[in-house]
């Protein structure tokens, strides 16, 4: 691996790195549903891009509802199982 012939000065390093800063994204508003939206992308809320329906969001909405219901039932069952398991271990220990 090669070694630099001389040390890079602070000004030289900082001048090179001056272009590394992140720029803020241009966030707009969907014209149909008023949801926040990154420019030049289809709206994830309503599926419209430039006035045309391009995404089927009804499928995504039903999937999100099913996932939410599963998460609620899993968390409920999980806490119930923990309590049930702890009672069994106490009974076995005695």
N, C-alpha and C positions, 0 to 999 in steps of 0.2 A: 504494500500500500504506500502511496506516495505521501510525502510530508511537505507542508507548505514551506516555501523558501523564507517567507517573513510573516510576521503577525499582521492580521487584518486590523485596521484601526476601528475604533468605535463608530466613527462617522461612516466609514465604508460599510460596516455591517448593518448599521441602522438604516442607511440609504437603501441597501438591498432589501431589507425586511419591511420597508415602508409600504410595500404592496401586499403584505400578508394579512392585513386587517380584514375582518369579515364585514361585509356590507349588509345593511338591513334589507330584508325581503320586502317587496312591494305587495302589500296585502290590500286587497280590495273587498268589495261587497258583491254578493250574488244579486243579480237584477231581479230574480224571481222570488227568492226566499229570504234575502237580506242576511245570509250567513257569511261570516268572514271567509275569504277565499284567496288563495295565491293566484296571481295573474297567469293567464294562459293555461289554466287547468279546468277540468270539469268540476262542478260543485258536487261534493260527496253527500251533501244533505238532500238535494233535489235531483241531481243527475243532469243538469242542463249546462250546455256550453254554447255560447253565442246564440242563444235563443232556441236551440234545438235540444231535444231529449236524446242524450247519448249514453246514459247509464241507466240500468234497471235497478232502481233503489228499493223497489218493493221487496225484492228478494233479500236484499241486505237488511231491510227493516225486520222482516220475519225471522231471519237468522239471529239478529241481535236480540230480539225478544226471547227466542228459545235459549240462547246462551245465558241471558240474564236469569231466566227461570231455573236453568240447570245450576248456575252458580249459587243461587239462593238455596236450592234444595241440597246441594252438596255441602254448603257450610252448615246448614241445619243438621244434616245427618252426621257430619263429621264431629260436631260438638256432642251430639247424643251418643255416638259410639265411644268417645273418650270417657264420658261419664260411666257408660255401661262397662267398659273395660276396667276402669279403676275399681268399680264395685266387685267385679269378678276376682281381681287380684287380692282385694281385701278379704274376700270370703275364703280364697285358697290359702292365704297366709294364716288364718285363724284355725 
